[in-house]
Amino acid sequence: MTEALPHVFAPLTLAGHTMRNRIAMAPLTRQVAEPDGSPTDEMVAYYARRARGGCGLIITEGTYQSDSHACRAYLSQPGIVTEKQVAGWARIADAIHAHGAKAILQLMHGGRVVDPHCLAPGQQAVSASDTHSQGWVLYSDTNYEAEIRGITGPWPKVTFNPARALTVAEIHAIADGFAEGAARAVAAGFDGVEIHGANGYLLYQFIHTSTNFRTDAFGGSAANRVRFARLVCEKVRAAIGKDKIITLRLSQDGVDDFGGAWAGGVATAREIGAALKGAEIDALHWSSFNYADNRDPASGVPMPTALREASGLPMIVNGGIAQGAEAEAAIASGAGDMVAVGRPIFANPDWPQMVRSGHPVDLMPFDRKYVIKPPLDYSYAYPADYAAPAW
Ligand SMILES: Cc1cc2nc3c(=O)[nH]c(=O)nc-3n(C[C@H](O)[C@H](O)[C@H](O)COP(=O)(O)O)c2cc1C
């Protein structure tokens, strides 16, 4: 059935790594690592199962790369800091490769939206500027979830603490932390890393004008606001070399601002794209829940299209792609060179093979609690009653 989706089922090469098709599994945080941040057996099975489902690339869940600078964002988030964590990720990278997919590890720093439970006593969250997110930690609001996490105290709504602005020296130190984490990811066997500049976390807080009020070289113009992300990518490149993949993920909205929009709309996307031209990045990755929804009343151009054109970089486009035809259209329209599919692949590990067969896919009602503690064996599939697939 390849002929039906010729753009999707064509190989793509990034940094010398050829992926068997243009389907990436989008990063999905599940918070199921050991309390010390080590990947579990269940995580190995979960990723292996999705690699076996046929995607070309797996982008892991957001992973903390440093024990300093208040990097860790969530309880039970995996890290890539200790030898034990690296050994756990090595098993995941091997399992993904064994099923023919490439694998990159997503590195993140939570910035101002770190769960206060992850801060050391007296430690303050950090950000671009002195700000205080009015959002709350994204656990589902069930007592059940509090129970499985062993959390007592303010529940279910855990709010964020005020954050302080980073110094320039700290910005460089955090960028070094990303580079060290990237080197450990490569040592674990990953084909590269994704730098998380999206969804409300630290690098996003620099890029977004609603959280960056700096007047130095890291604030103001689009070029200044992406300077931190570019610096991270440069240091990561120096650490892992040209033959490993570096992607940079961007978004308008964040975990504490789901309606978030870039103030200048598509024009801002073009400025940011231009500011990233020539950066040490093999592909950008647009994160959204609907890639065509640009939230710009003045333009109908999807953000990933504008970013791709202005940067000259390949684009992985994500958001609301649930059917094969939608994946094909996303690539054929010029919004991206590859699609990243999150909830559908989470729910249906065989999504790539399903769409290849022409089978329609239901985007089932998504309940975050299934991400956290699935009632079924996650090496198998989504714990939903999938009405007798006919193939
Ligand atoms: C439970 C859950 C966890 C997520 N975790 C991450 C993450 O760790 N890193 C990231 O960049 N995006 C994360 N996202 C965003 C997804 O990668 C993706 O952008 C979103 O699900 C929309 O794509 P989809 O329509 O294909 O699901 C998460 C989304 C969900 C629903």
The ligand as an SDF file (V2000), in Angstrom:
LIG
                    3D

 31 33  0  0  0  0  0  0  0  0999 V2000
    0.6270   12.6180   27.9710 C   0  0  0  0  0  0  0  0  0  0  0  0
    1.4380   13.5120   27.1150 C   0  0  0  0  0  0  0  0  0  0  0  0
    2.7820   13.6750   27.3930 C   0  0  0  0  0  0  0  0  0  0  0  0
    3.5800   14.5040   26.6000 C   0  0  0  0  0  0  0  0  0  0  0  0
    4.9190   14.6260   26.8670 N   0  0  0  0  0  0  0  0  0  0  0  0
    5.7120   15.3720   26.0540 C   0  0  0  0  0  0  0  0  0  0  0  0
    7.1220   15.4280   26.2570 C   0  0  0  0  0  0  0  0  0  0  0  0
    7.7040   14.7820   27.1240 O   0  0  0  0  0  0  0  0  0  0  0  0
    7.8380   16.2320   25.4350 N   0  0  0  0  0  0  0  0  0  0  0  0
    7.2600   16.9540   24.4290 C   0  0  0  0  0  0  0  0  0  0  0  0
    7.9540   17.6640   23.7150 O   0  0  0  0  0  0  0  0  0  0  0  0
    5.9270   16.8970   24.2140 N   0  0  0  0  0  0  0  0  0  0  0  0
    5.1490   16.0980   24.9760 C   0  0  0  0  0  0  0  0  0  0  0  0
    3.8060   16.0090   24.7240 N   0  0  0  0  0  0  0  0  0  0  0  0
    3.2500   16.6240   23.5120 C   0  0  0  0  0  0  0  0  0  0  0  0
    3.2080   15.6030   22.3760 C   0  0  0  0  0  0  0  0  0  0  0  0
    4.5130   15.2860   21.9390 O   0  0  0  0  0  0  0  0  0  0  0  0
    2.4120   16.1060   21.1780 C   0  0  0  0  0  0  0  0  0  0  0  0
    2.9030   17.3640   20.8190 O   0  0  0  0  0  0  0  0  0  0  0  0
    0.9230   16.1840   21.4720 C   0  0  0  0  0  0  0  0  0  0  0  0
    0.4400   14.9710   22.0330 O   0  0  0  0  0  0  0  0  0  0  0  0
    0.1220   16.4930   20.1980 C   0  0  0  0  0  0  0  0  0  0  0  0
    0.4180   15.5360   19.2050 O   0  0  0  0  0  0  0  0  0  0  0  0
   -0.6330   14.3700   18.8360 P   0  0  0  0  0  0  0  0  0  0  0  0
   -1.8690   15.0720   18.3360 O   0  0  0  0  0  0  0  0  0  0  0  0
    0.0570   13.5770   17.7610 O   0  0  0  0  0  0  0  0  0  0  0  0
   -0.8700   13.5950   20.0790 O   0  0  0  0  0  0  0  0  0  0  0  0
    2.9960   15.1980   25.5130 C   0  0  0  0  0  0  0  0  0  0  0  0
    1.6340   15.0340   25.2440 C   0  0  0  0  0  0  0  0  0  0  0  0
    0.8680   14.1880   26.0100 C   0  0  0  0  0  0  0  0  0  0  0  0
   -0.5780   14.0050   25.6510 C   0  0  0  0  0  0  0  0  0  0  0  0
  1  2  1  0
  2  3  1  0
  2 30  2  0
  3  4  2  0
  4  5  1  0
  4 28  1  0
  5  6  2  0
  6  7  1  0
  6 13  1  0
  7  8  2  0
  7  9  1  0
  9 10  1  0
 10 11  2  0
 10 12  1  0
 12 13  2  0
 13 14  1  0
 14 15  1  0
 14 28  1  0
 15 16  1  0
 16 17  1  0
 16 18  1  0
 18 19  1  0
 18 20  1  0
 20 21  1  0
 20 22  1  0
 22 23  1  0
 23 24  1  0
 24 25  2  0
 24 26  1  0
 24 27  1  0
 28 29  2  0
 29 30  1  0
 30 31  1  0
M  END
$$$$
